[in-house]
Amino acid sequence: PKKIENMNLIFETDSPFIEVKLNDADYWQFLFGNEISVNGDGALWRLLQNNKILFTSNDHMQQFGLPKPLDLIEEIKNALLKAQLLKIEVRENTGDLELCLSNNYQLEFFITSSGYESYSFYINNHRYIGMGGGEIAVYNV
């Protein structure tokens, strides 16, 4: 793999949101058209609209005084039903990941360990992995 440090990576696209999945307890997958996917393996993520937090990964199945626990899979599918992924950006220095979508949605993944991987995403036949400490590893797939 090739490692990237202290570099702002930006990919522009126009790919429709397809689906969100939860595998095991905390392996989230966000799927988009053009074979783009983003995976968070225990990573903290949050969905914003107009720069306001709608949900975080920690909210899944929390009751919050609601009639039933919050099902983020349903909530995200409903929110992003007709959304387009417009930009993927890896932030310089931290390696945090931001997805910009239509309708003023942002999906952010945070590197939460100095040693473990937090997220990965696939685009243009490459896999990018958010490594501990903010480095990005790149693989050809």
Secondary structure in CASP SS format (residue, H / E / C, confidence):
PFRMAT SS
TARGET T0000
AUTHOR 0000-0000-0000
METHOD secondary structure of the structure
MODEL  1
P C 1.00
K E 1.00
K E 1.00
I E 1.00
E C 1.00
N C 1.00
M C 1.00
N C 1.00
L E 1.00
I E 1.00
F E 1.00
E E 1.00
T E 1.00
D E 1.00
S E 1.00
P E 1.00
F E 1.00
I E 1.00
E E 1.00
V E 1.00
K E 1.00
L E 1.00
N E 1.00
D C 1.00
A C 1.00
D C 1.00
Y E 1.00
W E 1.00
Q E 1.00
F E 1.00
L E 1.00
F E 1.00
G C 1.00
N C 1.00
E C 1.00
I E 1.00
S E 1.00
V E 1.00
N E 1.00
G E 1.00
D E 1.00
G C 1.00
A C 1.00
L E 1.00
W E 1.00
R E 1.00
L E 1.00
L E 1.00
Q E 1.00
N C 1.00
N C 1.00
K E 1.00
I E 1.00
L E 1.00
F E 1.00
T E 1.00
S H 1.00
N H 1.00
D H 1.00
H C 1.00
M C 1.00
Q C 1.00
Q C 1.00
F C 1.00
G C 1.00
L C 1.00
P C 1.00
K C 1.00
P C 1.00
L C 1.00
D C 1.00
L H 1.00
I H 1.00
E H 1.00
E H 1.00
I H 1.00
K H 1.00
N H 1.00
A H 1.00
L C 1.00
L C 1.00
K C 1.00
A C 1.00
Q E 1.00
L E 1.00
L E 1.00
K E 1.00
I E 1.00
E E 1.00
V E 1.00
R C 1.00
E C 1.00
N C 1.00
T C 1.00
G C 1.00
D C 1.00
L E 1.00
E E 1.00
L E 1.00
C E 1.00
L E 1.00
S C 1.00
N C 1.00
N C 1.00
Y E 1.00
Q E 1.00
L E 1.00
E E 1.00
F E 1.00
F E 1.00
I C 1.00
T C 1.00
S C 1.00
S C 1.00
G C 1.00
Y C 1.00
E C 1.00
S C 1.00
Y E 1.00
S E 1.00
F E 1.00
Y E 1.00
I E 1.00
N C 1.00
N C 1.00
H E 1.00
R E 1.00
Y E 1.00
I E 1.00
G E 1.00
M C 1.00
G H 1.00
G H 1.00
G H 1.00
E C 1.00
I E 1.00
A E 1.00
V E 1.00
Y E 1.00
N E 1.00
V C 1.00
END
